[in-house]
Amino acid sequence: MNGILIEPKDMNELKFIHDLLERIGVKHSKLDVEELEDIALGMMMLESDSKEDNELVGEDEVLKLLRS
């Protein structure tokens, strides 16, 4: 199954999108920053596993990429 990630510009837009998804019956979840970072880290780990030249990267570099 595929999904979509939407980053609203403010709380009003978040509420609008949430209410719209509720109205049309689309399953959805609100994620906080830590949960988004966990997902991004998992994706980076999967990508790293698929590369032949696995190079170690420091925690600071990972966090910098996740927050950009």
Secondary structure as GFF3:
##gff-version 3
##sequence-region A 1 68
A	DSSP	alpha_helix	11	24	.	.	.	ID=ss1
A	DSSP	alpha_helix	33	50	.	.	.	ID=ss2
A	DSSP	alpha_helix	59	67	.	.	.	ID=ss3
###
